[in-house]
Amino acid sequence: MKLLRSGPARWLLAIVSIAAVTTVGRVIGLNPSTVGFLYLIVVLLISVWGGLLVGTVSSIIATLCYNFFFFPPLYTFTIEEPANWFALAAFLVASVTVNRLVVAARVQAETAEQRRKELETLYGLSIDLFTATNRVGALGEAAGRALQLLGAREGGLVLFEGSSYRQKVIWWKGQKPDEIEDLIAGVGRHQEAVELPSPLGRDVYLPLIVGGKTSGALVARGTEASKQALESAARLVALAVERERFIEENAHVQALRESEALKTSLLRAISHDLTTPITAITIRTESLRRRAAADPDLLEDVAAIAAETDRLRRRIDNLLSMARLEAGKARPRREPTPPADLFRAVRENLPLVFAARPVTLHVDADCPDANVDPSLALEILVNLVENAHRVSPAGAPIELMARRHPLDPNKLRLEVLDRGPGLPPSVADADGNIATETSDVAQRGLGLEIARSLAAANGGTIGLAPRPGGGTIARIDLPAALLPVEEQA
């Protein structure tokens, strides 16, 4: 069948068919009208089989044979009767017209069939894409099947990771030359499809665009499909990629909500279970304190137990406050708060720390008030001072300082300086910020984690930096209270 549809076979078949009609007509002695009708049928069949060019040439050859063998004088191209001229001209026009109509109908039928196949392919692609559950695997396989059905010899699906130059190949068939990456990046940057000739035939690069944002590119190399079909496939793939990203983000948000709810429930359960034993320990400690009035050593131990019990109770209260803030069930009540008042409140809440070591307080004259919730800001400082007291050698001083932020006039900076062992490399970076990889509470300390969360609720941040000469500087950057603007007279 392929041999009969080749170029030489078509021409040979056309010549043989016209020669057969001519021979039959001469042998049988058919009249010119019958022979013309047979010639017309042969030209029609040749046009259907061979195409426009073969059919047109066959029409001319049949006209010449019609004149040479059937119109007197025979075996010449001369025509005696004028009526035969009109008959021959009508035959030529009819054969050429029929040839063109048949070829046009054939082309339209082939185009309609191609469109039908493209629509079936796009429908199948939409089903495959929107039932996919794994973007990296299922989406790539579905896009690959669509490209193959659309006649692409090579190509694939490439997604961008933040930039068109950071490309992740989801699926690819055939070779992938280096210059293709630049073409894909250009398509993503300009958000326009590119069609280029190539050794494979025709290459089409299509951006995946949803909401004005390009998420990747669909590449079809050596394809015969229409550009409209490829653009429709690219739109379907883009929608499927965006859908999968939305599903992943929604699942992540849902997991975070469930995690927060679980954390809040656990904290409430822990608080409830620990409140009773802590209250019992406090009562027993007071009883021991009265009995140990005459024994200084025992009295010192009882005081230490009482201090640790108070610290544990404060930690539990802090955790519950942090959980309520993160769950949105409590909001900070901000008001202008002088740093000196916060430092005095720290002294009142930590009398044993201030009694055990020298603690110096300093507030710059131009330091503004903090726009914070006073109770939350106090807990931040209390936690940081307790951490500094816990890691510092006995008798080593702790300093509390307040000043205007050196870079942002709308903020102030509170600092807690100690002479402890300093920071391990994993806790803070070179800029003094808490490193993201130290989210483990065991490394940063529960007090620091609580302080960080409470500072964020007040619109502030906490950073750690090494202190010159040894030790650590804990920096709290908080929003400053804006002074009222005086009206000019």
FENFEN-V212670 format. One record per backbone hydrogen bond with DSSP energy under -1.0 kcal/mol. NH is the residue of the N-H (numbers start at 1). CO is the residue of the C=O. If there is no record, write none. Layout:
# FENFEN-V212670
nh->NH co->CO
nh->NH co->CO
This chain:
# FENFEN-V212670
nh->5 co->1
nh->6 co->3
nh->10 co->6
nh->11 co->7
nh->12 co->8
nh->13 co->9
nh->14 co->10
nh->15 co->11
nh->16 co->12
nh->17 co->13
nh->18 co->14
nh->19 co->15
nh->20 co->16
nh->21 co->17
nh->22 co->18
nh->23 co->19
nh->24 co->20
nh->25 co->21
nh->26 co->22
nh->27 co->23
nh->28 co->24
nh->29 co->25
nh->30 co->25
nh->35 co->31
nh->36 co->32
nh->37 co->33
nh->38 co->34
nh->39 co->35
nh->40 co->36
nh->41 co->37
nh->42 co->38
nh->43 co->39
nh->44 co->40
nh->45 co->41
nh->46 co->42
nh->47 co->43
nh->48 co->44
nh->49 co->45
nh->50 co->46
nh->51 co->47
nh->55 co->51
nh->56 co->52
nh->57 co->53
nh->58 co->54
nh->59 co->55
nh->60 co->56
nh->61 co->57
nh->62 co->58
nh->63 co->59
nh->64 co->60
nh->65 co->61
nh->66 co->62
nh->67 co->63
nh->68 co->64
nh->69 co->65
nh->70 co->66
nh->71 co->67
nh->75 co->68
nh->80 co->72
nh->86 co->82
nh->87 co->83
nh->88 co->84
nh->89 co->85
nh->90 co->86
nh->91 co->87
nh->92 co->88
nh->93 co->89
nh->94 co->90
nh->95 co->91
nh->96 co->92
nh->97 co->93
nh->98 co->94
nh->99 co->95
nh->100 co->96
nh->101 co->97
nh->102 co->98
nh->103 co->99
nh->104 co->100
nh->105 co->101
nh->106 co->102
nh->107 co->103
nh->108 co->104
nh->109 co->105
nh->110 co->106
nh->111 co->107
nh->112 co->108
nh->113 co->109
nh->114 co->110
nh->115 co->111
nh->116 co->112
nh->117 co->113
nh->118 co->114
nh->119 co->115
nh->120 co->116
nh->121 co->117
nh->122 co->118
nh->123 co->119
nh->124 co->120
nh->125 co->121
nh->126 co->122
nh->127 co->123
nh->128 co->124
nh->129 co->125
nh->130 co->126
nh->138 co->134
nh->139 co->134
nh->141 co->137
nh->142 co->138
nh->143 co->139
nh->144 co->140
nh->145 co->141
nh->146 co->142
nh->147 co->143
nh->148 co->144
nh->149 co->145
nh->150 co->146
nh->151 co->148
nh->152 co->147
nh->153 co->221
nh->154 co->221
nh->155 co->173
nh->156 co->219
nh->157 co->171
nh->158 co->217
nh->159 co->168
nh->160 co->215
nh->161 co->166
nh->166 co->163
nh->168 co->159
nh->170 co->157
nh->171 co->157
nh->173 co->155
nh->180 co->177
nh->181 co->178
nh->183 co->179
nh->184 co->180
nh->185 co->181
nh->186 co->182
nh->187 co->183
nh->188 co->184
nh->189 co->185
nh->190 co->186
nh->191 co->187
nh->194 co->205
nh->196 co->203
nh->198 co->201
nh->201 co->198
nh->203 co->196
nh->204 co->220
nh->205 co->194
nh->206 co->218
nh->208 co->216
nh->210 co->213
nh->213 co->210
nh->215 co->208
nh->217 co->158
nh->218 co->206
nh->219 co->156
nh->220 co->204
nh->221 co->154
nh->223 co->202
nh->230 co->226
nh->231 co->227
nh->232 co->228
nh->233 co->229
nh->234 co->230
nh->235 co->231
nh->236 co->232
nh->237 co->233
nh->238 co->234
nh->239 co->235
nh->240 co->236
nh->241 co->237
nh->242 co->238
nh->243 co->239
nh->244 co->240
nh->245 co->241
nh->246 co->242
nh->247 co->243
nh->248 co->244
nh->249 co->245
nh->250 co->246
nh->251 co->247
nh->252 co->248
nh->253 co->249
nh->254 co->250
nh->255 co->251
nh->256 co->252
nh->257 co->253
nh->258 co->254
nh->259 co->255
nh->260 co->256
nh->261 co->257
nh->262 co->258
nh->263 co->259
nh->264 co->260
nh->265 co->261
nh->266 co->262
nh->267 co->263
nh->268 co->264
nh->269 co->265
nh->270 co->266
nh->271 co->267
nh->272 co->268
nh->273 co->269
nh->274 co->270
nh->275 co->271
nh->278 co->274
nh->279 co->275
nh->280 co->276
nh->281 co->277
nh->282 co->278
nh->283 co->279
nh->284 co->280
nh->285 co->281
nh->286 co->282
nh->287 co->283
nh->288 co->284
nh->289 co->285
nh->290 co->286
nh->291 co->287
nh->292 co->288
nh->295 co->292
nh->299 co->295
nh->300 co->296
nh->301 co->297
nh->302 co->298
nh->303 co->299
nh->304 co->300
nh->305 co->301
nh->306 co->302
nh->307 co->303
nh->308 co->304
nh->309 co->305
nh->310 co->306
nh->311 co->307
nh->312 co->308
nh->313 co->309
nh->314 co->310
nh->315 co->311
nh->316 co->312
nh->317 co->313
nh->318 co->314
nh->319 co->315
nh->320 co->316
nh->321 co->317
nh->322 co->318
nh->323 co->319
nh->324 co->320
nh->325 co->321
nh->326 co->322
nh->327 co->323
nh->328 co->325
nh->329 co->324
nh->330 co->324
nh->335 co->372
nh->337 co->370
nh->342 co->338
nh->343 co->339
nh->344 co->340
nh->345 co->341
nh->346 co->342
nh->347 co->343
nh->348 co->344
nh->349 co->345
nh->350 co->346
nh->354 co->350
nh->355 co->351
nh->356 co->352
nh->357 co->353
nh->360 co->398
nh->362 co->400
nh->364 co->402
nh->367 co->364
nh->370 co->337
nh->371 co->479
nh->372 co->335
nh->372 co->370
nh->377 co->373
nh->378 co->374
nh->379 co->375
nh->380 co->376
nh->381 co->377
nh->382 co->378
nh->383 co->379
nh->384 co->380
nh->385 co->381
nh->386 co->382
nh->387 co->383
nh->388 co->384
nh->389 co->385
nh->390 co->386
nh->391 co->387
nh->392 co->388
nh->396 co->393
nh->398 co->358
nh->399 co->417
nh->400 co->360
nh->401 co->415
nh->402 co->362
nh->403 co->413
nh->405 co->411
nh->411 co->408
nh->412 co->478
nh->413 co->403
nh->414 co->476
nh->415 co->401
nh->416 co->474
nh->417 co->399
nh->418 co->472
nh->427 co->424
nh->429 co->433
nh->432 co->429
nh->435 co->427
nh->438 co->435
nh->443 co->440
nh->444 co->440
nh->445 co->441
nh->449 co->445
nh->450 co->446
nh->451 co->447
nh->452 co->448
nh->453 co->449
nh->454 co->450
nh->455 co->451
nh->456 co->452
nh->457 co->453
nh->459 co->456
nh->460 co->455
nh->461 co->477
nh->463 co->475
nh->464 co->432
nh->465 co->473
nh->467 co->471
nh->470 co->467
nh->473 co->465
nh->474 co->416
nh->475 co->463
nh->476 co->414
nh->477 co->461
nh->478 co->412
nh->480 co->410
nh->481 co->369
